[in-house]
Amino acid sequence: MWVGEIGNSSWEFLYSVVNKETSKEVAKARSVQVWYDLKKMKSKSMPEKIRKILETDRLKEKD
Protein backbone atom coordinates (compact mmCIF):
# COMPACT_ATOMS: atom_id res chain seq x y z
CA MET A 1 0.00 0.00 0.00
CA TRP A 2 1.21 3.48 -0.79
CA VAL A 3 -0.10 7.04 -0.98
CA GLY A 4 -1.31 8.24 -4.37
CA GLU A 5 -2.73 11.67 -5.15
CA ILE A 6 -3.22 14.14 -2.31
CA GLY A 7 -5.94 16.77 -2.58
CA ASN A 8 -7.22 19.49 -0.29
CA SER A 9 -9.52 17.24 1.72
CA SER A 10 -8.82 13.78 0.31
CA TRP A 11 -6.05 11.37 -0.58
CA GLU A 12 -5.65 8.02 -2.30
CA PHE A 13 -4.24 4.77 -1.06
CA LEU A 14 -3.04 2.50 -3.86
CA TYR A 15 -2.68 -1.26 -3.46
CA SER A 16 -1.05 -4.08 -5.34
CA VAL A 17 -1.52 -7.81 -4.74
CA VAL A 18 1.34 -10.02 -5.88
CA ASN A 19 1.32 -13.80 -6.22
CA LYS A 20 4.18 -15.06 -4.01
CA GLU A 21 4.85 -18.07 -6.21
CA THR A 22 5.07 -16.24 -9.54
CA SER A 23 5.90 -12.71 -8.33
CA LYS A 24 3.26 -11.45 -10.76
CA GLU A 25 0.85 -8.70 -9.88
CA VAL A 26 -2.64 -10.20 -9.82
CA ALA A 27 -4.71 -7.23 -8.65
CA LYS A 28 -4.60 -3.47 -8.21
CA ALA A 29 -6.90 -1.32 -6.10
CA ARG A 30 -7.43 2.30 -5.18
CA SER A 31 -9.34 3.81 -2.28
CA VAL A 32 -10.05 7.45 -1.53
CA GLN A 33 -10.09 8.76 2.02
CA VAL A 34 -11.82 12.05 2.85
CA TRP A 35 -11.18 14.34 5.82
CA TYR A 36 -14.72 14.84 7.06
CA ASP A 37 -16.49 17.05 9.60
CA LEU A 38 -19.14 14.83 11.19
CA LYS A 39 -20.98 17.74 12.83
CA LYS A 40 -21.29 19.73 9.59
CA MET A 41 -21.70 16.58 7.49
CA LYS A 42 -19.23 17.71 4.82
CA SER A 43 -15.60 17.37 3.85
CA LYS A 44 -13.06 19.87 5.09
CA SER A 45 -9.40 20.65 4.49
CA MET A 46 -7.09 18.19 6.16
CA PRO A 47 -4.71 19.54 8.81
CA GLU A 48 -1.26 20.49 7.53
CA LYS A 49 0.33 17.96 9.89
CA ILE A 50 -1.57 15.11 8.19
CA ARG A 51 -0.75 16.44 4.71
CA LYS A 52 2.97 16.49 5.56
CA ILE A 53 2.84 12.89 6.81
CA LEU A 54 1.10 11.77 3.61
CA GLU A 55 3.52 13.71 1.40
CA THR A 56 6.52 12.22 3.23
CA ASP A 57 5.14 8.69 2.79
CA ARG A 58 4.40 9.38 -0.87
CA LEU A 59 7.98 10.52 -1.50
CA LYS A 60 9.38 7.41 0.23
CA GLU A 61 7.52 5.15 -2.20
CA LYS A 62 8.91 6.98 -5.25
CA ASP A 63 12.51 6.21 -4.24
C-alpha positions in Angstrom: 0.0 0.0 0.0 1.2 3.5 -0.8 -0.1 7.0 -1.0 -1.3 8.2 -4.4 -2.7 11.7 -5.2 -3.2 14.1 -2.3 -5.9 16.8 -2.6 -7.2 19.5 -0.3 -9.5 17.2 1.7 -8.8 13.8 0.3 -6.0 11.4 -0.6 -5.6 8.0 -2.3 -4.2 4.8 -1.1 -3.0 2.5 -3.9 -2.7 -1.3 -3.5 -1.0 -4.1 -5.3 -1.5 -7.8 -4.7 1.3 -10.0 -5.9 1.3 -13.8 -6.2 4.2 -15.1 -4.0 4.9 -18.1 -6.2 5.1 -16.2 -9.5 5.9 -12.7 -8.3 3.3 -11.4 -10.8 0.8 -8.7 -9.9 -2.6 -10.2 -9.8 -4.7 -7.2 -8.6 -4.6 -3.5 -8.2 -6.9 -1.3 -6.1 -7.4 2.3 -5.2 -9.3 3.8 -2.3 -10.0 7.4 -1.5 -10.1 8.8 2.0 -11.8 12.1 2.8 -11.2 14.3 5.8 -14.7 14.8 7.1 -16.5 17.0 9.6 -19.1 14.8 11.2 -21.0 17.7 12.8 -21.3 19.7 9.6 -21.7 16.6 7.5 -19.2 17.7 4.8 -15.6 17.4 3.9 -13.1 19.9 5.1 -9.4 20.6 4.5 -7.1 18.2 6.2 -4.7 19.5 8.8 -1.3 20.5 7.5 0.3 18.0 9.9 -1.6 15.1 8.2 -0.7 16.4 4.7 3.0 16.5 5.6 2.8 12.9 6.8 1.1 11.8 3.6 3.5 13.7 1.4 6.5 12.2 3.2 5.1 8.7 2.8 4.4 9.4 -0.9 8.0 10.5 -1.5 9.4 7.4 0.2 7.5 5.2 -2.2 8.9 7.0 -5.2 12.5 6.2 -4.2 
